[in-house]
Amino acid sequence: QVQLVEAGGGLVQAGDSLRLSCAASGRPFSNHDMAWFRQHLGKEREFVAAIAWNGLVTYYAVFVKGRFTISRDNAKNTVYLQMNSLKPEDAAVYYCAAGPKRVPLSRSDKEYNYWGQGTQVTVSS
């Protein structure tokens, strides 16, 4: 089992930045690929970014590329999502997820088997 706890969400204005964090406990953090997904109200969960277990490979959704950065600190068992130039359409509940090492790194929520409780990001225009 891996327990994930997100933090860092909140209310910001368009153009502002936020950094989400996700602290993991349980099974060795470095054995897992990590990802961020988000869910808009009434819509399905969508992929945002993923990072391989060793931090050497990252993938981003097209709509966040160049604005968001995923990173991880295996010594602190934490994954981060730095979000810059936030837009109103980025407002959603953001979820951290952990899954087994895969090659290639997965963008599918079906391949991540541990999830956090989510953190709300609200962006005002």
C-alpha positions in Angstrom: 0.0 0.0 0.0 1.0 3.6 -0.7 -0.7 6.4 1.0 -0.7 9.8 -0.8 -1.5 13.2 0.7 -1.7 16.2 -1.5 -1.3 19.8 -0.4 -0.9 23.3 -1.9 -4.2 23.9 -3.6 -6.1 27.1 -3.1 -7.6 30.2 -4.7 -5.4 32.3 -7.0 -5.9 34.8 -9.8 -5.2 34.1 -13.5 -1.5 34.4 -14.2 -0.5 33.4 -10.7 1.5 30.3 -9.7 0.9 27.4 -7.3 3.0 24.5 -6.2 1.2 21.3 -5.3 3.0 18.6 -3.3 2.1 15.0 -2.7 3.7 13.2 0.2 3.9 9.4 0.0 4.2 6.8 2.7 4.1 3.1 2.8 5.9 1.1 0.1 9.2 2.5 -1.2 8.4 5.8 -3.1 11.3 5.2 -5.5 9.7 2.0 -6.8 6.8 4.0 -8.3 6.1 6.2 -11.2 4.1 9.2 -10.1 1.5 11.3 -11.9 -0.9 14.2 -11.5 -4.4 14.1 -12.8 -7.2 16.6 -12.5 -11.0 16.5 -12.6 -13.2 19.4 -13.5 -16.7 19.4 -12.0 -18.9 17.0 -13.8 -16.2 15.8 -16.1 -13.9 12.8 -16.3 -10.5 12.8 -14.7 -7.7 13.8 -17.1 -4.0 13.4 -17.2 -1.8 16.3 -16.4 1.8 15.1 -15.9 3.8 12.1 -15.0 7.3 11.4 -13.9 9.3 8.1 -13.9 10.5 6.5 -10.7 14.0 7.9 -11.2 12.9 11.4 -12.3 14.6 11.0 -15.7 11.4 10.9 -17.8 8.5 13.2 -17.7 5.3 13.6 -19.8 2.9 16.4 -19.9 -0.5 17.0 -21.3 -0.5 19.4 -24.2 -2.6 22.0 -22.4 0.0 22.4 -19.6 3.2 22.0 -21.5 5.5 25.0 -20.8 3.5 26.1 -17.8 3.6 23.2 -15.4 6.6 21.2 -14.2 6.5 17.9 -12.4 9.4 16.9 -10.2 10.1 14.5 -7.4 12.4 14.2 -4.4 12.8 10.5 -3.6 14.7 11.3 -0.4 11.6 13.2 0.8 9.1 10.8 -0.7 7.4 13.7 -2.4 6.3 14.7 -5.8 5.6 18.2 -6.9 3.6 20.0 -9.5 4.7 23.6 -10.1 1.9 25.4 -11.9 2.7 28.8 -13.5 0.6 31.1 -15.6 -2.6 29.6 -14.3 -5.7 30.0 -16.3 -9.4 29.8 -15.2 -9.7 26.5 -17.1 -7.0 25.0 -14.9 -9.4 25.1 -12.0 -10.1 21.6 -10.9 -9.4 19.0 -8.2 -5.9 17.8 -8.6 -5.0 14.2 -7.7 -1.7 12.6 -7.1 -1.3 9.0 -8.2 1.3 6.3 -7.8 1.8 3.3 -10.0 4.3 0.6 -10.9 7.3 1.4 -13.0 6.3 1.2 -16.7 8.1 1.7 -20.0 6.9 3.9 -21.5 5.7 6.0 -18.7 1.9 5.8 -18.5 -0.6 8.6 -19.1 -3.6 6.4 -18.2 -5.3 6.6 -14.9 -6.0 2.9 -15.2 -2.3 2.1 -14.7 -2.0 4.1 -11.4 -3.3 2.1 -8.5 -2.8 4.5 -5.5 -4.5 7.8 -5.3 -4.6 10.8 -3.0 -7.7 12.5 -1.8 -7.3 15.5 -4.1 -6.7 19.2 -3.6 -8.8 21.9 -5.0 -7.3 24.6 -7.3 -9.5 27.6 -8.1 -8.4 30.2 -10.5 -10.3 33.5 -10.8 -10.2 35.6 -14.0 
